[in-house]
Amino acid sequence: MKETLNRPTIIGVSTRPAEHLKRVWENPVVWWPLCCVLVLTVIVTYLSELVNAGLWADLSLPLPIVYVTTLIGLILGIVINAAIYKFIVFLAKGDASFRQMFSGVLYITPITIIGTMISHLAVIFFHVPKDITVTSLNALIHLSGPWHAVLANIDLFVIWNLVLTGFLFIKVGRISPKISWIIVGVFYALSLIFQYVGTAINMSVSWG
């Protein structure tokens, strides 16, 4: 029987990932981190409603349905993410069940949500422009066009999440550290490229 002391915590995963993600592999808890993620998502959705009041006012759906849809979309996203990570672990000859990967993804997800919450709070209380992410480089370096979006992705919480993802592959997926960090580096490079290309395409379409 697993001891309660060996249960991972969200704060522990965020600050001591090597230790607590090893606990996730040993004791892949699902319901507790899932509840925390859902609560944080409700909070960040409410903050988004305050930040984007004009856009929310134009929604044709009732607000409760928007919240429910957001939560369902989040859960589906986490399931898909865990499935992709499980497939990567399989290809890399690691050792983790889907439940272990799902639990691990749940434990690292709050970091990204908290980063979004901080950005929304900066808009609400300090009137920071909505296109500025206060924890990213675009708050310090002002560039226009696609590079503005790229700098927004060079963000403290994005990088923190990537580091946790690397430890997830190592401690939960049982992949070698070298392969794990290569995978994370490729993920990040592709995300920056897609951010640049996607923003450039959107701008060209809007200007066309």
Salt bridges, closest charged atoms under 4 A:
GLU19 OE1 - ARG16 NH1 3.21
GLU19 OE2 - HIS20 NE2 3.96
GLU19 OE2 - ARG23 NH2 2.73
GLU26 OE2 - LYS22 NZ 2.63
ASP131 OD2 - HIS148 NE2 3.60
